Amino acid sequence: MTTMNISLPDEMKAFIEAQVSEEGYASASEYFRDLVQGAQKRKAKQELEAKLNEALMSGPATPMTREDWETMERRVWEHHHQDHPRS
């Protein structure tokens, strides 16, 4: 784990200390980790929603053909063997 020092105004420090106490965090570090994890989850959700919207806007869905499945299987197989040549 890496250490990071941050500077905060006294009002923010007091707020954080109150949150740590009120919310049952073990430390200010745990409180900040929770905040950052929440931000990471929100960002991942936004990225997923953007990809889903892009897919929805790309046109109507088409059925997968046997050739599509075979192409996908071949690509996975090739990728696997690039990463694990002895498998």
N, C-alpha and C positions, 0 to 999 in steps of 0.2 A: 504494500500500500504506500502511496506517495503522499507526502505532506504538502499542504497548500496553505499559505497564510493570506488572509484577506483583511482589509481595513474597513471598518464600519463606523458610521456616526453613533454616538451614545444612544440615541433613541432606537436605532435598529438593534443594537446589542441588547438593550433592555427587552425589546420585543421578542427577540430570539430566545433569550433566557427564560422569559415567561412561557413561550411556546414549548420549550424543552420541558419545563416543569408541568405545565397544564396537560400536555399531550402524552406525557410519560416517556419521552425520549431519554436515553441514557446519557446523551451528551449533545452539544451543539453540532459535532461532527455527524452524529447519527441523523439529526434533524436536517442538515444540509444534504446528506446522502439521499434522504427520502425526497427532498425537493428536486434534486437532480434526476433521480429515477423517475419521478413523476413527469418531469419535462421530457426525458428521453421517451417515455411511453406516449406522451402526447405527440411528439414529433414523428414517431414510428406510425402512429395511427393516422396522422395527416398524410404521410407518404403513402400509406396503404390506400387511403381514400382517394388520393390523387391517381394512383395506378388503376384503381377500380373505375373511377370516372373516365379515365383515358380508354380503358377497355370498353366501357359502355358506349363511348362516343365513336369508337372505331368502326362501328357498323354492326349489322346483325350477325349473330353467331352462326357458324356453319358446323355441320356434323363432322366428327373425326372419322377419317377413312382408315382402312386397314393400313394403307401406305403411310399415313400420318403417324400411326402408332409404331410401325416398324422403323420409321425414320427417328422417332423420339427414342425408341429402345436402342437403336444403333448409336445415337449420340451419347446416351448415358453410358453404354458399354465402352465406347471409345474414351470417354472422359475418365471413367473408372480405371481403365487400363493405363492411361497416361499417368495417373496419380499412384497406381499400384501395379507396376509392370509384371510382378511375379504372380498376380492373382489369376 
